[in-house]
Amino acid sequence: MKSLFWCCLIALGLTAGCSLAPDYRRPPLELPPAWNNAGAEALPETLEVRWWRRFDDAALNALVEETLNHNRDLAAAAARVDYARAQMGIARAELLPLIGGQAEGVPVWVDNSRAQGATFPFSAGFSAGWELDLWGKLRNARDAAANRLLSSEAARQGLRLSLAGQTANSYFLLRSLDLQLITAERTLRSREEALGIYTARYEEGLINELDLMRAKTEVETAKTALYRTRVSRDAAESALAALAGRSPRAIMDGHIKRGRDLEAIPTAPVIPAGLPSDLLERRPDIREAEFALKAANADIGAARAAWFPSISLTAMFGVVSDELHSLLKNPLQTWNYGLTGSVPLLDFGRVLYGVEAAEAGQREAVAVYEKTVQQAFRDMRDALTRQRESTNIVESLERTVRELRLAAELARTRYDNGYSSYLEVLDAERSLFDSEMSLASARSDRLAAIVNVCVSLGGGWKDGGMQAEDKSRSVNRP
């Protein structure tokens, strides 16, 4: 009998390697051969983790580090990683035997008298159970938990990348609003000075009342633009403070430290050339989606295993006695071992629906993965176009501002000498003000385009300038 038991045990062990999960294959996607960037060098094997340093702004560097250390969304993401790690620990433990101890004291009373004889009201002992993972249910559950852990870690890395990008873009927006505020204040002073001159000329009868009213209107228009810019700048400051994870008091009372002027921040070179396969490996959101797909794949194997018998090894050893004081002195010993099994016979579709739910979850994960890859290449295309064209926009606006400054001076000279109406001056000054505000915004957009390239790549890249900077820092490090 014992030989039969051990033979069955060995046979069951030999079959324990099977798994009912479908083989994982990365969903096929039609990828472009490479992104169009002729003449550039190939991407390095590793990306620059602290890509924001390429802007050479100490205030920006400190602000991004503060965000990565104190942002509450990132703290929540770290907690989700810890939760997924604990769930993986639970899934691993399910593969191991479960050993427990128990004690019981249940005296029986009959007609107000304690029953004696064959009853054993006191017992203590140990039991062990080990479910044999014949069909891969537990191993697939472990694999699913492991992939969900990797997915949550990739999500955390993706959030870090996104928060760093948001911080950099918000900082550049703030510096742009600083520049717009300076422009609005300078324009307001200029128009107030002009209004003083026109008021004096009106009192002397040199200009008509209509021109004076137009000059007053332009002053109020400049004030409105100034007030709106102040509101936008304050909102940008509070948004950065919240993004950095500062306290409510610091958000209300704090101030964002500024670094280099917007026009002095260096722009990055054109993005290096690369292959689409690089993007699939480097983007945290793509890795997150793929690990989630692998977990859903393993869920199918765990669900399918419920069709088959569940078999466990069990053992028990204990002592019993009819009196508590004799339980440890002269007890009766009991023990047993064997196999237990169960199989669903009539479950009204529970297992079937469980398998269908797992398969539906896997199809959803495939769709999410494919959409994530599509979005990644869309981001890459948009980022490349913006980086390429943003410099052209800035240069065009710089030329426009230079020409409009000359035009405004000429219009004022012509008006002062009676060769044109005040409308010509107004048109020139309005165009100049609008172009100066647009230029400040375009400079911020050009830097934001570089940030978007870094985020779209899954991180920045090391070029010659950054490598030289790293080497200099290592040489000068104490």
Sequence and secondary structure as in RCSB ss.txt:
>XXXX:A:sequence
MKSLFWCCLIALGLTAGCSLAPDYRRPPLELPPAWNNAGAEALPETLEVRWWRRFDDAALNALVEETLNHNRDLA
AAAARVDYARAQMGIARAELLPLIGGQAEGVPVWVDNSRAQGATFPFSAGFSAGWELDLWGKLRNARDAAANRLL
SSEAARQGLRLSLAGQTANSYFLLRSLDLQLITAERTLRSREEALGIYTARYEEGLINELDLMRAKTEVETAKTA
LYRTRVSRDAAESALAALAGRSPRAIMDGHIKRGRDLEAIPTAPVIPAGLPSDLLERRPDIREAEFALKAANADI
GAARAAWFPSISLTAMFGVVSDELHSLLKNPLQTWNYGLTGSVPLLDFGRVLYGVEAAEAGQREAVAVYEKTVQQ
AFRDMRDALTRQRESTNIVESLERTVRELRLAAELARTRYDNGYSSYLEVLDAERSLFDSEMSLASARSDRLAAI
VNVCVSLGGGWKDGGMQAEDKSRSVNRP
>XXXX:A:secstr
 HHHHHHHHHHHHHTTT   S           S  S TT  B  SS BTTGGGGG  HHHHHHHHHHHHH HHHH
HHHHHHHHHHHHHHHHHHTTS EEEEEEEE   EETTEE  SS   EEEEEEEEEEE TTSHHHHHHHHHHHHHH
HHHHHHHHHHHHHHHHHHHHHHHHHHHHHHHHHHHHHHHHHHHHHHHHHHHHHTTSS HHHHHHHHHHHHHHHHH
HHHHHHHHHHHHHHHHHHTT  HHHHHH      S GGGS       B  HHHHHHH HHHHHHHHHHHHHHHHH
HHHHGGGS EEEEEEEEEEEESSGGGTTTS EEEEEEEEEEE  S  TTHHHHHHHHHHHHHHHHHHHHHHHHHH
HHHHHHHHHHHHHHHHHHHHHHHHHHHHHHHHHHHHHHHHHTTSS HHHHHHHHHHHHHHHHHHHHHHHHHHHHH
HHHHHHHTSB   HHHHHHHHHHHHH  
